[in-house]
Amino acid sequence: MAVRDLEELGLLLRDYRKRMNLTKAQLAQRAGVSASFVTYIEKGQRRPSLTMLTRLMQALDLTASERRALLRAGGYQPMGEIMPRLSDLSEQLAELPQPERDELIEEFSRMIGHWRELRHKRVRRVVIPIAGWQPRLLSPEQLGKMLRPALEETALAGLNEVILVLAPGKVVPTLKLPRSLKVRTVVQEPQLGLGHAILITHGVVGDEPFAVILPDDILLGEGRNCLRQMLALYEEYRCSVLAVTGVEGAADFKNYGIAQLGKSLHENVYLVKELQEKPTKGRRSGLTIVGRYVLTPQIFEALQVTTPDKNNEIQLTDALNILLRRQRISAFVYTEKLFRVTPIKILLEQLIETLDESQPERLEQAMQITKEALQALIALRA
């Protein structure tokens, strides 16, 4: 390979890295390579293998055209050019130089083997994040009561392991576990959003599909079978599954992730077309995401390259949008009874803001906010 081509590869890689505001060390960590290896490539002193180049492209979240440019600069033919049709694969491979052909065949074999292995793995674990500010206000006993519906739902779904994501210094909640469940804990430090809470469980979850329950979305009655239904959908379609809803009172777009749905796969099951995290303007249609997910392990790769939001938090919805470019994601439309604890949090935040004003004329407004919060709590008991 010519030195000029290696220099072009290095310049492209450096430009893409700087656009993502990543240091060489940060890119290396995301791609699972050494920082010195990235340095050698950017200086035009090393040609990465196709496998290594693919890791770097995934870590940089490149567009299709950028991937093609980087592959060509590295001396590899873009995938779309190599196999426009599977029937032509043998002919196209025969035209490649022997080293590239052997390397590509090896990479195909590895990917197909890994894909087959994942296809046979079942969901065994559920991640339950409780490191947010609202759970931190609760005592271990209170937090245990809040978690009880989520644990019962997990047991009904046939899962056997719960991974609790705790805040630093927070003791494990007092739990009454169904006999079939065991609990492991992970501490989220620093606390950088829901996506980050999921990401730090990678070492425990491993290379397996898994479920996520957000316990402040409480499913009541028949709704407790939601996760079990989603697991059945995962077994059938072998892709990530989100629960979404349009039930009355749930379409609070500015406080939830929103899903735009596409093709129907089955009754109440659709392919996801697009996702938005708490949109405050623009399009206001779609269904809100319920705090129930079944995710493929590729979500961890997407989370690693997700850009933090304005609050420096990594949002799971943004990572799912990245995953959507690589894989199908399906949506299960949840139609049963749902109680969301989050509105109480919002009401209490408003109450605090009102009382902080220390203005007597605002007392009536504060009383009305308190009344609405109590009505929401009464609805939960019902």
Sequence and secondary structure as in RCSB ss.txt:
>XXXX:A:sequence
MAVRDLEELGLLLRDYRKRMNLTKAQLAQRAGVSASFVTYIEKGQRRPSLTMLTRLMQALDLTASERRALLRAGG
YQPMGEIMPRLSDLSEQLAELPQPERDELIEEFSRMIGHWRELRHKRVRRVVIPIAGWQPRLLSPEQLGKMLRPA
LEETALAGLNEVILVLAPGKVVPTLKLPRSLKVRTVVQEPQLGLGHAILITHGVVGDEPFAVILPDDILLGEGRN
CLRQMLALYEEYRCSVLAVTGVEGAADFKNYGIAQLGKSLHENVYLVKELQEKPTKGRRSGLTIVGRYVLTPQIF
EALQVTTPDKNNEIQLTDALNILLRRQRISAFVYTEKLFRVTPIKILLEQLIETLDESQPERLEQAMQITKEALQ
ALIALRA
>XXXX:A:secstr
  HHHHHHHHHHHHHHHHHTT  HHHHHHHHTS HHHHHHHHTT     HHHHHHHHHHHT  HHHHHHHHHHTT
   HHHH SSGGGHHHHHHTS HHHHHHHHHHHHHHHHHHHHHHT    EEEEE  SHHHHTS HHHHHHHHHHH
HHHHHHTT  EEEEEE TT         TT EEEEEE SS   HHHHHHTTHHHH SS EEEE TTEEE GGGGG
HHHHHHHHHHHH SEEEEEE  TT   GGGSEEEEEEEEEETTEEEEEEEEES  SS   SEEEEEEEEE TTHH
HHHHT    TTS   HHHHHHHHHTTS EEEEEE S EEESHHHHHHHHHHHHHHHT  GGGHHHHHHHHHHHHH
HHHHHH 
